Amino acid sequence: MELIINKVEDLEKLKGWTIKEASFSLAAGGVDPVITFKLEHPAAAVPVLFAVKAFPTFGRSGNIALVNASFNLHTEDVR
């Protein structure tokens, strides 16, 4: 069984997966937070690491400072 998430609708694929471990870390020099879950599924050959990576982007518009929050989802097999 494969867990590939490319778009919002793909989040439905997380149904049936069980969280076995969870961790929090800071990436990119201690700035960007990453929440990582180790997921298992009865039909999957190996567990999967599912990472939610958040990162802010900064900008300006005249005298106004803009901050936009974004996040990235990443999956990889645990070997």
Steps between C-alpha positions, in 0.01 A plus 500: 500500500628845407441834670554787255352842575516753217183703552247581772263223389778244559473557877212250487768233452598543867187311609594167652860597580602487868742744664769297680741783582499879485782752529566870466819664377627827359657495153694758299716636778238469773236715331252279314296251709453140382250257648573139401267202543595136454192338342416132460226326305411128496521493119834686481827308465696760700414792731497854360640822639253785442652844556317831518752779438395858570685805376422871499568737212559867562440800276410868492232707343591864556513550876323172573692183585340184363543150645345200326500154655539197274542131564630206305408131538768236446479122519773237487522128569677380814754236397 
